[in-house]
Amino acid sequence: MSTTVHRSSARLALAASLSRVLPPALVLAALVFLAGLEAGLGLLGAGVLLAAIIGVPGLLYKLAKRPFQRRGYPDRLRIQLLAGFTFAGAVACFLLPLGFPVPLTVAALFVGNAGLVFFRRWLNVSAHVSVITFGALWIMAIFGGAWAWLLILSPLMMFSRVSLREHTWPEAFSGAALGTATFCCFLIAMTWS
């Protein structure tokens, strides 16, 4: 019995670590920064892009949590606001115009956020799983198949979110499906540009 409890708590600790080490905001930040570097913006330009696309909207999203809770606003309203900020960022990336893959990457982030807004009406789709799935696929598309090993992160994140009881298996699988669909939108847009 003691061994079983120890294994179970070790498994939960590992699951919690993965969710903490790879939160959606950090993964998205890495993707935007890498997109900026790939577009030739340099470290400073990629940093400014990161602050504008992820930093400011993410900070507003986090800062709005308590005021929204105090006023009784649903959490999905914060997600809708985040999607709106992401849309504005995507439009700005196309208007500036920034080099490939920045505009398409930021547009894909908007598609993913919009998908969360839409599908969370019926199911608590896992943003952690969606983002890590999209991220692994995006890195493979931009930097090559040598990065295919990152795909293991998607099922590991599913296990993490379900083990922590943040999501059910259908919610975790829905997150993977949303991340894959978002990546497919990115690929389609990439072939058209």
N, C-alpha and C positions, 0 to 999 in steps of 0.2 A: 504494500500500500504506500509506504514512504517513498519507494523508488518511483512509483507511478506519479505521485504528487510532484516529486522533484522534476521528472521529465516534463510533466505538464507545465510547471512554472517556468522551466527553461525554455520550452517551446513558446510560451507567451512572451517571455522576455525577448527572444529572438524576433518574434513577430512585431512586437512593439518597437524594437530597434529599427527595423526596416521602414516602418511607417514614419518614424521620427527622422531618420536619415534622409529619406527621399519624399518629403512632402511635395504636393503639387506645385506650390509656388517656387520652390528651389529647382525642381526639374524644369519648369517653364522658364525660369531665369537662365538656367544653363543653356537651354535651346535658343533663346533670344540672343544671348551673348555669343554663342557659337555661330548663329546666323549672321550677326554683325561682323564677326571676324571673317567668315567665309565671303561676305560681300565686300571685304576690303576696307572696312571702316576703321580698322586699327583698334587698339585697346581703349583709347579714350572715346572714340565714336561708338564702339560696342557698349561701353559703360553708360554713355548718355542714352543710347537706345534702350538698354536694360532698365534704366531709371524711369524712362518715359513710358515704356510698354508694360513693365511688370511692377516696378517700385511704387510709383504714385498710385495706380489703381489698387494694387495689393495693400498698400498702407491705408487707403481710404476704406477698403473692404474690411480690414481688421478693426480700424478705429470706429466704424459704424456699428459693430456688433452690439456693444452695450447700449448705446442710445436706441437702437432698433428694438432690443429686448425690452427695455424700459417702457417703450411706447407700444409694445405688443405687436410690432410689425413682424410678418413672417420672414424667416431666414431666406426664403427664395427671392425676396425683394432685393436683398444684398447681392445675390447671385445675378439678378437681372441688371443691377447697376454695374457690376463688374463686367458683364457682357457688353453693356453700353460703352463703357470705357475702352474695352478691347476693340470694339467696332470702330470707335473714333481713332484709336491707334492704328488700326489696319488701314483706314482711309488715309490717314496722314502718311503712312509708309508708301502708299501708291502715289500720292500727290507730290511727295518730295523730289523726285522718285529715288528710292533706295534700291541698291542692286540686289540681284538674286542671292540668297533665298529669303531675304528679309520680308518683303511684302506678302509673299505666299505663306510664310511661316506664321506671321502675325494674323493673317486672314484665317489660317487653319485654327489658331488659338481661339479666334472669335467663333468659328463653327463649333469647336468643342464646348465653349462656354454656352453658346446658344442651345446646343444639344442637352447640356445639363439642365438649363432652365426649362426646356421643353419636357424632357423625359422625367424630371423629378416631380412632375405633377402626379405621376402614377407610381414611381419606383425610386427609391433613394439610390440612384446610380452612383457608383463609387468614382469620385473625381481622382482619387489616388491611382486607381487601376487604369482609368481612362488616360490620364496624363503619362503614366509610365509606359503604357502600351504605345501611345503616339510617339513618345520620345525615343523609344528603342527603334521603332520603324523609321522615324525621321533621320536619326543618326546613321542608320544603314543606308538610306537613300542618298544622303549628302556625302558621307565619308566612306561608303563601300561596305561590301559584305563581310569584311573582317570583323565588323562590329556586331555580327549576328548573335553573338553570345549574350548580348544585352536583352534578347528576347526572354531569357529566363526570369527577368525581373517582373514580368507581367504575372505569371502564375504565383511567384513568390509574394507579390503584393496582394494578390487575391487571398492567399493563405493568411497573410498578415491581417488584412482588414476583417476577414471572417473570424479569425482566432480572437481578435480583440473585440468581437461582437459589435463592430461599427457598422457592418454590412452583413447581409445574408449572401449565400452563394449566388442566387439569381441577380442580386444587385452588383456583386463583384463581376460576374460574367457580362452583365450589361455594361459595366464600365469598360471591360476589354473590347466589347463590340463597338461602343462609342469611340474609343480611341482608334480602333481599326478603321471605322467609317470616316473619322476625321482625317486620318492619314490618306485614305483613298481620295478624299476631296483634295488634299494637298497634291497628290500624284496627278490627278486629272488636271488641276490647274497648272501644274508644272509642265505637263505635256502640251498644253495649249499656249504656253508663253514662249 
